[in-house]
Amino acid sequence: MSIIQLPQARNYWSPHLGHHKVSAVMTCNRWEEIKRFIHFNNNDNFIPRGTPGHDKLFKIRPFLDSLQERLNKIPVEENVAVDEQIIPTKARSTIKQYNPKKPHKWGYKVFVLSGISGFSYSFDIFAGSQSNVVPVDVPDLGTSSNVVLKLAQRVPKHMNHKIFFDNWFTSVPLVVYVSKNGILPLGTARLNRIPGCKMLSEKEFKKLGRGSWQEKTAIKDDVKLSTVCWYDNKIVTTLSSYVGSQPIGSKQRFFRSEKCYKDVQCPQTILKYNEYMGGVDLLDSMLDYYRIKIRSKKWYLRIFFHFIDMCVVNSWLLWRTQNEFYMPLADFKVAIADALCISGKSVLSRKRGRPSANLEHAYLEKTKRGPAAEIPQIEVRKDGIDHLPEWRENERNRCKHPDCKYQSYIYCVKCQLPLCLNKDRNCYLRFHTE
């Protein structure tokens, strides 16, 4: 449903707009029944609002904890970033936020720890004051800095890992504490959060021209801090404990007055920040390609569908690291859907009621000659259910086992592929077991 999007969920079973890939899995009534009764927690344990221990995310808390536990098993990249993302929705909920500067102005705010690849290693859904809770033995550094402290628990200490964040999170106590715990921080900063650091004004920078910069260093609790101001169209300020302005690099900028591109000086902190900060934005762009847009009156289902999309993107990124050939994200989603709909299920059991017109049309399409049939997923090939041989007199085709070059009349009923099965070759057995 995220690949082929229709105005309403019931349209997938419509004779005019419907799609047989959806209608062949279950009936519309069955789908609506599952969506109606999907649940994640026991309401008998719910603590009412206004009493100690109340959890605004109680409805979906077990799912979030289970997902985070699963993500903790994935090794973290060397360069990670903390940023916020929005789960778009206009549902009635006390945790819904409004931000006019975001592409999706209404939604649930989520803080994400992501690598440069876009992989999400940890997350924290903003739920008001209850989110401002830091782990044990961690100081309280303020609402924004506490978010980084919570997500940084996922990053290994003293292993040369770097963490990046923007000016909403950055503060001097945060940079000092993270540095002392063996993680190298770098973030854009607001000068009013760096006490005692006086830099050139924007007017003075403008006289020096684009590419001008200024750096000041100081030692705070035995940690050397470097503050760098760089002037482009506006002043950009960074704060770090592991990198400063040197070595100076360059950036190409367009000058309107001269109508040409020129190289301007750029400090190393700006180059590092621009290189490794965009992981969460990359994740958002991949989620928006094929987002599940199923509407529901239950506010927590929007969060559930969002994290399904996130898990698929994470799985796709892991799959790409293990395979040499490239598969688009849309094809990867379709492959997962096909495997989940077919593997472990019988193809011989007959559905009750009149046969669907969509199913009949799909069968007629299969009998036409066309491109080669796709190899089913390994979960389907090895599920051991209804992989029965069938002799087709007038349909002799090349065996689909990768090591066989012969032709066969024998087909697998479930896989719909020709496979050799004779005294000389048993590609049928090898295809479903190896």
N, C-alpha and C positions, 0 to 999 in steps of 0.2 A: 504493500500500500504506500510505502514511501517512494518507490520508483515510479509507479503509475498512480498519479494523484487525481482523485475525482472529488466533486463538491461535497458529497456525503458518503458515509460508509455503506449505506444500503445500495448505492449506485453500482457497487461491485457485483451485485447479484441481479442487476437490471438486464432485461433482454436487449436493450439498445446500447447502454453504456458499459455493461458488465464485462468482466474479464474471466475467462475460463480457468486461469491459474488460481484465482481466488475462490470462485464458486465450486471448483472441483474438490477443494479441501474440506469444506463444511458448509452447512446451510446458513442462511442469514440469521435465522432464529437462534441457532446454536452459537453463532458469533456474538450476538447481542446478549445472550445469556451469560457467556463467559465474561464479557466486558462488564456486565452488571454485577457479577458476584466476585470479581477479582478483588483480593484483600491481602494485606500484608501484616496485620497486627491484630491482637485480641482487644476488642473494645472494653472488655471487663477490667482491663488494667489501666484504662485511660485516667489520667489525673486532670481534673477540671481546671479551666483557666483561672488564674488568680491565686492558686494554691501552690505551695512549694513543690518543686519537682515537675511542674507542668512542662511538657515538650510540645512545641508547635509542629514538629515533624514526626509526632508519634505515629501517625497513620502509615508512614513509609519508613520508619526508623530501622526495622530488621533488614529490609532490602538494602538500605544505604550501608549498614554495617557489614553485611555479607559482601557487597561489592567492594568496599574498601579493603576488606580482608583479602580478597582475591587480588586486588591491585598491588598489595604489599609484597606479593611474591615475584614481581617483575623488577629486575635490577634497574637502578636509576642511571640516567645519562650523566655525563660530567657537567654539562651546562643545562640548568633548569631555570624556569621563570615563574613568578607568581603574578597572576593577573585575574581580573574578574570577567565573567561572561554572563549573559542574560538568557534564561529559558523563556522564550516569548509566550505570553499568555495574558488574557484579560479575565481570568477566573476570579471569583470572589475568595480572597484569602488574606489573612493578616500579614503574611510574609511577602506579598506582592509589592514590588518597587516600581517607581516611575523615574526615569532618567531621560530628559529630552535630548541629550547629546548622543544617545546610543541609536543604532539602526533599528533595534526593537525597543521601543520606549517603555512598554509595560512588560513585566515578567518577574521571575524569581532570580535573585542575584546569587551567583555561585562563584566562589573563589577557587581557582584551579592552579595546581602545580603541574606544569607541563614542560616537556623537553623541546628542543628546537625542532624535532621531527613532528610535533603536534600530539605526541602520546601523553595521555593524562595519567599521572601517577598518584594524585591525591586530590581531594575536593572538599569543600566546606560550604554548605548552603547557608546563606545569611538568614537568620531568623530573629533579628532584633537583639535585645540585650542578652538573650541566652547564648548567642554565638560568641560573646566576649568572655570566653572562659579559656584560660591557658592551661597547659598540662602541668602536672605536679613538678615541683622544683624548677619552674620557669618563672622569671619575674614578669610582673604586669607592666608592659611598656606602652599601654594605650590601645584603643580599639583597632586602629589600622595596623600597627606594628605587631599586635598579637596574632593577626591572621597569618603573617609570615612565620611567626614562631610555631604555630600549630602545624602548618604545612611543612615546615623545615624539619619536623621530626622524622619525616620520611627519607631525608637525605643523609647518607652516611657521613660520619664525622671524620675529620683528619685524613681525607682521601682525595684532596685537591679538587673537590667539587665546588662549582661556582653557582651562585644564585642571583637572579636579577629581578628587579621590581621597579615600579614607577613611583612618582613623587607622592602619591597618596599614602603609600606604605612607609616611605623612607624617613628615618630619624637617626640622630647620632647614637642614642642608646641601643637601637636595633642593630646598627652596623657593628658597634663594639661587641655586643653580646654574641652575634652570629660569628664574628671573627674569632673570638675566644673559644668557640665550640668547634673550630676546625672547618668552617665553611667560608668560602671567599665571597663577600657580597659586593654588588655594584647596583646602584639605582640612581635615577634622576631625583632631584631634591628641590625643595623650596627653601630659599635663603632664610626665611623667617624661622625655619626649624633648625638652623645651624647657628647657635649662639656665638657671638664674637667673630663671625666671619663677614668682613666687609669687602665687597667687590666693586668693580667699576659699575657705574650706572649704564642704563641702556643708551642714553644720549652719548656718553663717552665711548662706548663700544661702537656706536654708529659712525663716529668720526674716524675710528681706526679701520672700519670696513669689514666686510664679510670675511669670515675665517679667523678673525682675531680671537684670542683666548687669554685667560688668566687662571693661574693655579695658586692655591695656598694649602699648606700642609700643617698638621698639628698632631700632637700625641695625646690620646685620651685613654687612661687606664692601660698604659703600655701598648696601645694599639695605634699605629700610625695611620692617620686619616688624610685623604687627599680630596680637596674640593676643586673642581674645574668648572669654569664658566666659559662657554663658547658661543660666539655670536654668529647666527646665520641670518634668518629673517627676524628672529627673536632670540633672546638669551636662553640657552639650555644649560642647566646646572646639574652636575653629577657628584655623587659622594661614594667613595670606595675606600677599602683598606688594602687592596692588592694591586691596583693598577692606577696610574696617574696619567698625565698628559703625554709622556714620552713612551715610545717614539712617535713623533708627529706624522700623521698620514695625510691623506688628501681626499676631498670629495668634489665631484663635478656639480657645479651649480650654473643655472641660466641667469644671465644679467640682462634685464629688460632694456636698460638704457643703451647697451652696446649690441643687443640682439645676438648674443653668442654665448656658448658654454665656456666656462673657465674652471680650472682646478683651484680650490681654496684649501687652506690648512684645516686640519681636523685632528683634535687630540685623540689619543688612544682610547680613552674611556668612552667617547662617543662612538667610535668604531666598534668596540666590543659590545656596547649596549645595543646598537642597531643590529648586530649580527646574531645575538642570542635571545633577544627579548620577544620575538614574534611568535613563540610557540602556541600560546593560547589563541591568538588571532588566526593562526593557521588552522587550529582545531575548529574554531567557529566557522571558518569558511568551508571546511569539509563536512561539518554537520549540516550546514544550510543547503548543500547540494541536494540531498535526499533526506529531508527531515520528515519524521512521522507526524502527520497533521490530523490525527483522529481527534474529534471533539468529544468532550465528556463533561458532565456536571461535577464530577469528582476532581477536585483541584490537584490531588496527588498523582493522578494518572498522567498529567502533563509532565511531571518530574520523572515518572517511571519510563515514559516513552523517550524522553530526552536521554536518559542514561542507557537505554537500549541502543540508541543511535551512537552514543559515545563508545559503548563496548564494541560495536561493529567496526567503528573507525580504528579503535585500538587494536582489534584483531587483524584488521587489514594491514596496519603498519607493522605488526609483528610478522605477519605472513610474508610481507615484502622482504624482510630481512632474511628469511629462510629460503626464498625461492629466487631464481635468477630471472625468469621471465616475468613480464609485467602483466597484471590484471587490473583493469579499471575498478574503481570503488563500486560502481553500479553493478558490474558483473559479479563482483565479490558478494554483494548483498543478495543478488539473485541466486548465486550458488548456495549460500547459507539457507535461503528460503526453500530451495528445492530439496536440499538434504534433510531439513527439518520436516518437510511435508511428506517425504517418501520413505526415509529410512525408518526401519522398525515397524512398518505398517504393511498390511496385506493388500495386494492388488486383486485378489480373487473374490473377496467378500463383496457381495452385490448391495448397492444402496437400496433402501426401501423407497417405495413410491414410483412415480413415473420417471423415466429417464430424462435428464436435463437436455435441453436443446443445445446448450453450450458444449456439453460433453460430446454430444453426437457430432457437432461441428468440429470439435478438436480431433475426434477419431478420424473424420474424413480428411482432415489436414495431414494426419500422420501417414495415410495411405498414399499420398501424392509423392512423386519423386521430387527430390530437392537436394539441399546440401547434406553433407554427412552428419549422422547423428552424433550428439555430444556424449562424451564419456561421463557417466554419473559420478557423483562424489564418492569418496572412499567409504564414508559412513553408510551409503546406500549399497555399495557393492558387497560389503562384508557384514551386513546386518543379519544374514542367514534366514530371511523370511521371503518365501514365494519366489525364489530364484529357480524356476523350473524350466527345463528345455522344451522347445516347441519346434516341430518340423514344418517348414514353409516351402512348399514344392516349387513355386515360381519366384522365389526371392533369394537366390544365391548371391551372397556378397562376401567381400573380404573380411576375414576374421579381425575383430577389434582388439585382440591381444597385441600389445606392442611388439612382441618378439615373433609373431607369426605372419607369414606372407601368403597363406593359403586361403581358399574360399570355403564357405560353409552354408548349408541349408538350415542349420539349427540356430534358433534364436532363444535368448533369455526372455521369459514372459515379463519380468519386471523391468529389466534394463533396456529391453527392446533393441538388443545388439546381436549381430551374428558372431558365433564362437564355435571353434572346432571341437567336436566330440566324437572320436572314433578310436580304433585300436592303436593308431600311431600317435595321435595327439589328443591331449585333454586340456585344451585351452580354457574350457568352461570352468573346470575346477580351479585352475591357476588364477583365472581372472577374478574369482570370488573369494579367494583365500590369501593370495600373496600380497 
